[in-house]
Amino acid sequence: MGIKEFNKSEISPGSMGTVFAVDWDFQSSEAVILPERRHNLDDTPFFLKVFHINDLHGNIYRFNPDGSRTGVFSKIVNQVEKAHTASLEDDNEGVIFLSAGDDSIGTPMDSLTGYDGEDFVTHSVYKAFSIGGVDATILGNHDLDTGIKTLKHSITRDADFPILSANLQHQGELDGFVFPGAIAVVKDVRIGIIGLTPPGQMRSRKGSEYTIGDPYESVMKVHDLIAPFCDAMIILSHLGYKLGSTFATVNITGDIELASRLKNSSIDLIVGGHTHDFLNINGLEPKNLVDRIPILQSGYNGLFFGKGTMKISHKNNLRKTSILPTCSLTESEKFNSKYISIIGPDIEKLADSSGRMIIPEKFITDKIEMTKDRSENPMANFITDALCSELKDKKIIVDFTSIDSSSMVSLFDFRKESVNIIDLYRLMPYADTLVIFNLSGRELERIIISNALRLDYEDISNVPRGFLHFSRELRYSINYEKRTVSDITINGISIKDCYDRSISVAAPNFVQGLGVNWEKSDSMPGKSLSNIRAYPFNDIGLYVRKELLAYIEKNDISEKSGFLTDGRLKIV
């Protein structure tokens, strides 16, 4: 059967609608199970309040440095609940609550989902969405970071709403779990929803394999399948705002380009994400209305949420829209009470110590310098050497390991006496896996020569350039003024004697990914930059954060365990 029912009123008391997930084998004869359709919309328009979020990245709560938590999602839920209550008084008014993907990956609560189906406790976001009344979400690029097995566990255990992607192509593992589209029914008004996953920044790998199809072709297939049975059509998109967007990679098409190709369709609205844009803060901007299709997006991390009103009649249109800050809003007591009763004990465990932290005073006072890529970094030394040690314990032999600033998003509070899961996820919020590059000595030399060009300047703003840090096996010098390198050695052997050798380097799968935009900005005119991501690699399926945690649990964090500078990088 090509249709699956989610009764929202049974799951979330504030909701009044039903959502039907629609699969590729949906037949027109199955539409008979949909509630009877309104027939008077031409004479009596229906006003649908559309609440939307995107790129929440796990921020159900914000974890504060003092150990406390601040509710984020609960504040948005409170606004949706109020709208539901107000709509009870008017038969011609309803509410829908949508997310445009990247729901998880970014906070300590991600640890509760485990990795690749192992150590699964709960999907904290899907559980929150179920309680909070989200009607549908889509798969963003990060929602597959911990693998298809984890995603299946998450949907089975915690998702009481449809998860959509029309262009995700897999080997059947997600049949019945992820759907190309859905039909939400609110007071007998039918709203078709199509989900889109971005072709860029996806992390398919062995054991979790998939491809991403053409967004436009995928949209039209679902459109033709469900549009005849709907009164309005919405695309939930994680493609990104437009080609050339700077925050995140947008491939093939963004929402702007997609809308320009849909002028002959019955699509009424695109709710977007991925590029973290704050669109339409003071109402719909003309640039975000493309061939009569409005494009919405509400930032990231729950800092804002979107709210619009769509008039559904013989001619549908978005009457008004804006995005609103969440910082000063009141939380939903009803949501908090139910959510904490289920997941509270698991959240408290995140603060348990994972290891001692004994940092020399000289590094505590130089903490700000560690956020910049212009010298040898004891935090980077600790991480790279820890990863080398864990690989060695697993009998995975590499010549050395490397990371860049994407593996050190926020440093530990070095004045604490211990480190916990919350600290680790602040440092590494993303679920990067380790990959192995096999390079010739000449290729490695070009990468290191480029690394000198990536070094931060004192008088220029600190932007991600993809500067690489290496474990103790690789040593070299950089002339700061000339941006040249010298004295490159691997385990004491000159790079010139390794030109024809195969050198294996382990690094996170997103290494130097944040430096791509800087490379494109022509900041080094006349200079040729070599990016390690341009070379083939093998994903070994180990998670960077998990391996680092294993090392800390065994060795703590101290000068003795590798938090030091040893001259592996000399700036002259």
C-alpha positions in Angstrom: 0.0 0.0 0.0 1.4 3.4 -1.0 -0.1 5.5 1.9 0.5 5.6 5.6 -1.6 7.5 8.2 -0.2 9.6 11.1 -3.0 10.9 13.3 -1.5 14.0 14.9 -4.4 14.7 17.2 -3.7 11.4 19.0 0.0 12.0 19.2 0.1 15.7 20.1 -2.9 17.1 21.9 -2.6 20.5 20.4 -2.8 19.2 16.8 -6.0 18.8 14.9 -4.9 17.3 11.6 -3.9 14.0 10.1 -0.9 13.5 7.8 -0.7 10.8 5.2 2.8 9.8 4.0 2.7 8.8 0.3 5.1 6.4 -1.3 6.1 5.9 -4.9 3.6 3.1 -5.4 0.7 5.3 -4.4 -2.4 4.7 -6.6 -5.2 7.1 -7.2 -7.6 4.5 -5.9 -6.0 4.8 -2.5 -7.0 8.5 -2.2 -10.4 7.2 -1.0 -9.0 6.8 2.5 -8.3 10.5 2.7 -10.9 12.5 4.7 -13.6 14.1 2.5 -12.3 17.2 0.7 -13.7 20.7 1.2 -15.7 21.8 -1.7 -16.4 25.5 -0.9 -12.9 27.0 -1.0 -13.7 29.2 -4.0 -16.4 30.9 -2.0 -15.0 30.6 1.5 -11.1 30.7 1.6 -9.2 28.8 4.2 -6.3 30.5 6.0 -3.4 28.2 6.9 -0.9 29.4 9.4 2.5 27.9 8.4 5.1 27.5 11.2 8.5 26.5 10.0 12.0 25.8 11.3 15.2 24.5 9.6 18.7 23.5 10.6 17.8 23.1 14.3 20.9 20.9 14.6 19.7 19.3 17.8 19.0 22.5 19.7 16.1 21.3 21.8 18.1 22.8 24.6 21.0 25.2 24.6 23.8 23.9 26.9 25.2 26.8 28.8 28.9 27.1 30.1 27.7 27.0 33.7 26.1 23.6 33.2 22.5 24.8 33.0 20.2 24.4 30.0 17.9 26.8 28.2 14.9 25.6 26.2 14.8 26.5 22.6 12.4 24.2 20.7 9.9 24.5 23.6 9.5 28.2 22.9 8.6 27.5 19.3 6.1 24.8 20.4 4.4 27.3 22.7 3.7 29.6 19.8 2.3 26.7 17.7 0.1 25.6 20.6 -1.3 29.1 21.0 -2.1 29.2 17.2 -3.8 25.8 17.4 -5.9 27.1 20.3 -6.9 30.3 18.5 -7.9 28.3 15.4 -10.4 26.3 17.3 -12.7 29.3 17.2 -12.7 29.5 13.4 -13.5 26.7 11.0 -11.7 28.5 8.2 -8.4 28.7 9.9 -5.8 25.9 10.6 -2.1 25.3 11.5 0.7 23.3 10.1 4.2 22.9 11.7 7.1 21.9 9.4 10.8 21.4 9.5 13.2 21.7 6.5 15.8 19.3 7.7 19.2 19.1 9.5 17.1 18.4 12.6 20.0 16.8 14.5 23.8 16.8 14.6 25.3 19.7 16.6 24.6 19.3 20.3 25.6 16.8 23.1 22.1 15.2 22.8 23.2 13.6 19.5 25.2 11.1 21.7 21.9 9.5 22.6 21.4 8.2 19.1 24.8 6.3 19.0 26.6 5.4 15.8 25.6 3.1 12.9 22.7 1.6 14.9 24.8 0.8 18.0 24.4 2.3 21.5 21.0 3.8 20.5 19.0 5.3 23.4 16.7 7.8 21.7 16.6 10.4 18.9 16.1 13.4 21.1 14.9 15.6 18.2 12.4 13.2 16.7 11.1 12.5 20.1 10.7 16.3 20.7 9.1 16.8 17.3 6.5 14.0 18.1 5.6 15.6 21.4 5.7 19.1 20.0 3.4 18.4 17.1 5.6 18.7 14.0 3.6 17.6 11.0 6.5 16.6 8.7 10.3 17.0 8.3 12.8 16.1 5.6 16.3 14.6 5.5 19.0 17.2 5.4 22.6 16.4 4.7 23.5 15.9 8.4 20.4 13.7 9.2 22.3 10.8 7.6 25.6 11.4 9.3 25.4 8.6 11.7 24.2 6.1 9.1 21.1 4.5 7.7 20.8 2.0 10.6 20.7 4.8 13.2 18.1 6.6 11.1 15.9 3.5 10.9 16.1 3.1 14.7 15.3 6.7 15.2 12.2 6.7 12.9 10.9 3.4 14.4 11.3 4.4 18.0 10.7 8.1 18.0 9.1 9.6 14.8 5.3 9.9 15.0 5.3 12.0 11.8 6.5 11.4 8.2 10.1 12.0 7.2 10.4 13.0 3.6 12.9 12.9 0.7 11.8 12.6 -2.9 15.3 12.5 -4.3 17.1 10.1 -1.8 17.9 7.0 -3.7 18.9 3.9 -1.6 18.9 0.2 -1.8 15.5 -0.4 -0.2 16.7 -0.1 3.5 14.5 2.9 4.0 11.3 1.7 2.3 8.4 2.4 4.6 10.6 4.7 6.7 11.3 7.7 4.4 8.7 8.9 1.9 8.9 11.1 -1.1 5.8 13.2 -0.1 2.8 13.5 2.2 -0.7 14.9 2.3 -1.6 16.8 5.5 -5.3 17.2 6.1 -6.3 20.2 8.3 -10.0 20.7 8.7 -10.7 18.8 5.5 -8.2 21.0 3.5 -5.5 19.0 1.9 -1.9 20.2 1.7 0.6 18.3 -0.4 4.2 18.3 0.9 7.3 17.2 -1.1 10.7 16.7 0.5 14.1 17.4 -1.0 17.6 16.4 0.2 20.7 18.4 -1.0 23.1 16.8 -3.5 26.0 18.6 -1.8 27.8 17.7 1.4 26.3 14.2 1.7 28.3 11.4 3.4 27.4 8.1 1.7 29.9 5.4 2.7 30.3 1.7 3.0 27.4 0.2 5.0 25.4 3.4 4.6 25.1 3.9 0.8 22.8 6.1 -1.2 22.7 8.6 -4.0 20.8 11.9 -4.4 18.7 12.4 -7.5 17.9 15.5 -9.6 15.7 17.8 -7.4 13.5 19.1 -10.2 12.8 15.7 -11.7 12.0 14.3 -8.3 9.7 17.2 -7.4 7.7 16.8 -10.6 7.3 13.0 -10.1 5.7 13.5 -6.7 3.8 16.6 -7.8 2.1 14.6 -10.6 1.4 11.8 -8.1 -0.4 13.9 -5.4 -1.2 17.3 -6.7 -4.6 16.2 -8.2 -5.7 15.3 -4.6 -4.5 18.5 -2.9 -5.7 22.0 -2.3 -2.2 23.5 -1.8 1.3 22.3 -2.5 4.5 23.0 -0.4 8.1 21.9 -1.0 10.2 21.3 2.0 13.7 21.8 0.7 17.2 21.4 2.1 18.8 22.3 -1.2 20.0 25.7 0.0 18.9 29.3 -0.9 20.7 29.6 -4.3 23.7 28.5 -6.3 26.8 30.3 -5.0 25.6 30.6 -1.4 28.6 31.0 0.8 27.7 29.2 4.1 27.0 25.7 2.6 27.6 24.0 -0.7 24.6 24.2 -3.1 24.9 21.8 -6.0 22.7 21.5 -9.2 20.1 23.9 -8.0 19.1 26.0 -5.0 15.6 27.1 -4.1 15.7 30.2 -6.2 16.7 28.2 -9.3 14.2 25.5 -8.6 11.3 28.0 -8.2 12.1 29.5 -11.6 11.6 26.1 -13.2 8.3 25.4 -11.4 6.2 28.3 -12.8 3.9 25.9 -14.7 3.3 23.6 -11.6 0.9 24.0 -8.8 3.6 24.6 -6.2 2.5 27.4 -3.8 5.4 27.7 -1.4 9.0 26.6 -0.8 10.2 26.2 2.8 14.0 26.0 2.7 17.1 25.3 4.8 20.8 24.3 4.6 22.4 27.7 4.0 21.2 29.1 7.3 19.7 32.2 5.8 17.5 34.6 7.7 14.9 35.4 5.0 12.0 37.7 5.2 12.6 39.2 8.7 10.2 42.0 8.1 7.9 40.3 5.7 8.2 38.7 2.3 11.1 40.3 0.3 10.5 40.8 -3.4 13.7 38.8 -4.2 12.2 35.8 -2.4 9.1 35.7 -4.6 10.1 33.8 -7.8 7.5 33.3 -10.5 4.8 33.7 -7.8 6.4 31.1 -5.5 7.5 32.5 -2.1 10.8 31.1 -0.6 11.1 31.0 3.1 14.0 30.1 5.5 14.5 30.9 9.2 18.2 30.8 10.0 19.6 28.0 12.2 19.8 26.5 15.7 16.4 27.7 16.7 17.5 31.3 17.0 14.4 32.2 14.9 11.3 30.4 13.6 9.1 31.3 10.7 5.4 32.1 10.7 3.3 32.8 7.6 -0.3 32.7 6.5 -1.4 31.1 3.3 -4.8 31.8 1.7 -6.1 28.7 0.1 -8.9 29.2 -2.4 -9.2 29.2 -6.2 -5.9 31.1 -6.3 -3.5 30.3 -3.4 -1.1 32.9 -2.1 1.0 33.6 0.9 -0.7 36.6 2.6 2.1 37.4 5.1 5.2 35.9 6.5 8.1 36.8 8.8 10.7 35.2 11.0 10.7 35.8 14.8 13.5 35.5 17.4 13.0 32.9 20.1 15.3 34.4 22.8 12.6 36.3 24.7 9.7 33.8 24.2 8.1 31.7 27.0 8.5 28.0 27.0 5.7 25.5 26.8 5.2 23.9 30.2 3.2 21.1 28.7 5.9 20.2 26.3 8.7 20.4 28.9 6.8 18.3 31.4 6.2 15.4 28.9 9.6 15.6 27.3 11.6 15.6 30.5 9.6 12.8 32.0 10.8 10.6 29.1 14.3 11.8 28.4 15.4 13.7 31.5 17.6 11.0 33.1 19.5 10.5 29.9 20.2 14.2 29.6 21.5 14.3 33.1 24.1 11.6 32.3 25.7 13.8 29.7 27.4 15.8 32.5 29.1 12.7 34.0 32.9 12.8 33.8 34.6 11.1 30.9 38.2 11.8 32.1 40.4 14.2 34.1 41.7 17.4 32.6 45.1 18.7 33.8 46.2 21.6 31.5 49.4 23.5 32.1 48.8 27.2 33.0 50.7 28.5 30.0 48.1 26.9 27.7 45.1 28.2 29.7 46.3 31.8 29.3 47.0 31.3 25.6 43.5 29.8 24.9 42.5 32.5 22.5 45.6 31.8 20.4 44.4 28.2 20.0 41.4 29.5 18.1 43.6 30.8 15.3 45.7 29.0 12.8 49.0 30.7 13.0 51.1 28.5 15.3 51.6 25.0 16.7 48.4 24.1 18.6 48.5 21.9 21.7 44.8 21.0 21.3 45.3 19.9 17.7 48.4 18.0 18.7 46.4 16.2 21.4 43.6 15.2 18.9 45.9 14.1 16.1 48.1 12.0 18.4 45.1 10.5 20.2 43.6 9.4 16.8 46.9 7.9 15.8 47.0 5.9 19.1 43.5 4.6 18.7 44.1 3.5 15.1 47.3 1.7 16.2 45.3 -0.1 18.9 42.9 -1.3 16.2 45.8 -2.4 14.0 45.1 0.2 11.4 48.5 1.5 10.3 48.9 5.0 8.9 51.9 7.3 8.6 50.2 10.1 10.5 46.9 11.8 11.1 45.6 15.3 10.3 42.7 17.6 11.2 41.7 21.2 10.5 39.7 23.8 12.5 36.4 22.0 11.6 37.4 19.5 14.3 37.9 22.2 16.9 34.7 24.3 16.7 34.9 25.4 20.4 37.6 24.6 22.8 37.3 22.9 26.3 37.0 25.0 29.4 40.6 24.3 30.4 40.1 25.5 34.0 37.7 22.5 34.7 39.2 19.4 36.4 37.3 17.0 34.1 35.8 16.7 30.7 32.3 15.3 29.8 30.2 14.5 26.7 28.9 18.0 26.7 32.4 19.4 26.4 33.3 16.9 23.7 30.3 17.8 21.6 31.1 21.6 21.9 34.6 20.7 20.5 33.3 18.4 17.8 29.6 19.0 17.1 29.5 17.0 13.8 29.6 13.3 13.2 32.7 13.2 11.0 34.2 9.8 10.2 37.9 8.9 9.6 39.0 8.4 6.1 42.4 7.4 4.8 44.2 9.2 1.9 47.0 7.4 0.1 49.3 10.1 -1.3 52.7 10.1 -3.0 55.4 12.1 -1.4 55.1 14.7 -4.1 51.4 15.1 -3.6 51.9 15.5 0.2 54.6 18.1 -0.4 52.2 20.2 -2.5 49.5 20.0 0.2 52.0 21.1 2.8 53.3 24.0 0.6 49.6 25.1 0.2 49.2 24.8 4.0 51.7 27.7 4.4 49.3 29.9 2.3 46.4 28.9 4.6 48.1 30.2 7.8 46.2 33.1 9.5 47.5 36.6 9.2 47.5 38.7 12.3 45.9 41.7 10.7 43.2 39.8 8.7 40.0 38.4 10.1 40.1 34.8 11.1 38.1 32.9 8.5 38.2 29.1 7.8 41.0 28.4 5.4 41.4 24.7 5.9 44.8 24.9 7.7 46.0 21.4 8.5 47.4 20.2 11.8 49.4 17.0 11.9 50.3 14.3 14.4 53.9 14.1 15.7 55.2 11.9 12.9 55.1 14.9 10.4 57.3 17.9 11.1 58.1 21.0 9.1 58.8 24.8 9.2 56.9 27.8 7.8 58.5 31.1 7.0 55.7 33.5 8.2 56.6 36.4 5.9 57.3 34.5 2.7 54.7 31.7 3.3 57.2 29.1 2.3 57.9 25.7 3.9 61.1 23.8 4.6 62.5 20.8 6.5 59.5 18.5 5.9 60.1 15.1 7.5 58.0 12.0 8.1 59.3 9.9 11.0 62.6 11.6 10.6 62.9 11.0 6.8 63.1 13.9 4.4 60.1 14.4 2.2 62.4 14.4 -0.8 63.3 10.8 0.0 59.6 9.9 0.1 58.6 11.3 -3.4 57.9 7.9 -4.8 56.5 6.3 -1.6 52.8 5.8 -0.9 52.0 7.7 2.3 48.8 7.0 4.2 47.1 9.9 6.0 44.0 9.5 8.3 41.8 12.6 8.6 38.1 13.5 9.1 35.9 13.1 6.1 35.1 16.9 6.1 38.8 18.0 6.4 39.5 21.2 4.5 35.8 21.4 3.6 35.3 24.8 5.3 38.2 26.2 3.4 36.6 25.8 0.0 34.8 29.2 0.1 38.1 30.9 1.0 39.8 29.1 -1.9 37.1 30.4 -4.3 37.5 33.9 -3.1 40.8 34.4 -4.9 42.5 35.5 -1.7 45.8 34.2 -3.0 45.9 35.5 -6.6 48.6 33.8 -8.6 49.0 31.0 -6.1 48.0 27.4 -6.7 46.3 25.7 -3.7 46.2 22.0 -3.2 43.3 20.6 -1.2 43.6 17.1 0.3 39.9 16.5 -0.5 40.8 16.4 -4.2 42.5 13.0 -3.7 40.8 9.6 -3.4 40.1 8.3 0.0 38.7 5.2 1.8 36.2 5.8 4.6 37.1 3.3 7.4 33.8 3.9 9.3 35.3 5.1 12.6 33.9 8.3 14.1 36.4 10.9 15.0 34.6 12.0 18.1 34.1 8.4 19.3 37.8 7.6 18.9 38.8 10.7 20.7 36.4 9.9 23.6 37.9 6.4 23.9 41.4 7.8 24.2 40.3 10.4 26.8 38.6 7.7 28.9 41.8 5.7 29.0 44.4 8.5 29.2 42.7 11.7 30.5 43.8 15.1 29.0 47.2 16.3 30.2 50.7 17.1 29.0 51.6 13.5 29.7 48.8 12.2 27.4 49.7 14.6 24.6 48.4 18.1 25.3 51.6 19.9 24.5 53.8 21.6 21.9 56.9 19.7 20.7 58.1 21.7 17.7 56.4 19.6 15.0 55.5 23.0 13.4 58.0 25.8 13.6 57.1 29.3 12.5 60.2 31.3 11.6 
